[in-house]
Amino acid sequence: MKDSSVSKNPALHRLGSRLRALALAGAVCVAAAALLCAPDAAGQGAAEGISTCLYTLIPSLFPFMVLCTYVTESGLATRIGRFTGPVMRALFRLPGAAAPVVLLGFIGGYPAGARGVSRLLARGEITREEAGRMLCFCVGAGPPFVLTAVGSLLLGSAQAGPVLLLAVTASGLLLGLILRFAAPKSAPKAAPKPQSPSPSPFVDSVTGAGRAMAVLCAFVLVFSVLLSLCRDAGLFRPLTRFLLLRGMGPGNAAALPSFLAEVTAGCRDGAQFGASLPLFAFGLGWGGLCVHLQIFSFFPQLPLSRWKFWLFRLLHGLGAAGLAWVLLPFFPEAAAASALWPEGVTGKTAASIPAAAALFLLLLIMALDGAQLLPLAKGKQNQAKNPR
């Protein structure tokens, strides 16, 4: 039986692909010209992104990325799994080999856990269903980022960091415990694939983590430029006004768009605008679209639907916010920390037309590029299911 997408009008499909390609090429050219018309905003965003990568992401993430890759590539996860198997099956219905990756996912930051899941799946240590469940709960902000970057440096509080870390970690663990009941009881077990031993797994781990880190930093730079263009174009103001009319505090309303897009920028804006600690917890649990794309980059084919992934990121964020709200009465210093920068909602009063045009065209490029790649991915998947 032929695939329905192929049986539809092929000429119309080719025409649509060509139109998308032409629109994509035109958008790239016009976006480049628009960026040249708003160099200050783009340059400021790029500078902020570079600073974030050099002073926050690379020091806090790269060592854990190397460690997580080494644990999976060296076969150490399999050896550890012989001892942790009963505990992992009882708690999460996962094989023992997943234990070190779950641990590193909570202490090493968002990409470390996702990187470990992708390597376990590639080696056949876990099934696609198990990988999908792991991505729903063991991808979180690590202690170096939460305690040092957010708690100490941005909020200047010895209590804020531990409260946020406890809320975000507990929310993820609760999701993992709940998801165990969604695991099929008669699911086939993972069949580890035969692997040729690497002469130097440590060297492979460092080079693999380095390549992955370069991709992560590239995403951070792109989103930093986009956020800077948004601010310069005044595109956040309608959303901020809408949130204010719905009763949200001015600090939370000003910082929420940044939290939704990129977590580091969200934490920086949250500290500047005096956002509440539960909003910080929500942003750290959600992770931001930038982190989500970083996670997607580790998988040739995501082991769960993107909508399901986004749903559980939202649940993770809401759960973390609720737990932070419950913990705040016991930590008064943490409650006051987010109000140390009472600058209010600030921003430019005039929108920048070139920046708005550049932002719109960059978003158009992302949309067209995704639309162009989706049929290709489906075609490859269908070819794998129906080899000729």
Secondary structure, 3 states (H helix, E strand, C coil): CCCHHHHCCHHHHHHHHHHHHHHHHHHHHHHHHHHHHCHHHHHHHHHHHHHHHHHHHHHHHHHHHHHHHHHHHCCHHHHHHHHHHHHHHHHHCCCHHHHHHHHHHHHCCHHHHHHHHHHHHHCCCCCHHHHHHHHHHCCCCCHHHHHHHHHHHHCCCCCHHHHHHHHHHHHHHHHHHHHHHHCCCCCCCCCCCCCCCCCCHHHHHHHHHHHHHHHHHHHHHHHHHHHHHHHHHCCCHHHHHHHHHCCCCHHHHHHHHHHHHCHHHHHHHHHHHCCCHHHHHHHHHHCCHHHHHHHHCCCCCCCCCHHHHHHHHHHHHHHHHHHHHHHHHHCHHHHHHCCCCCCCCCCCCCCCHHHHHHHHHHHHHHHHHHHHHHHHHHHHHHHHHCCC
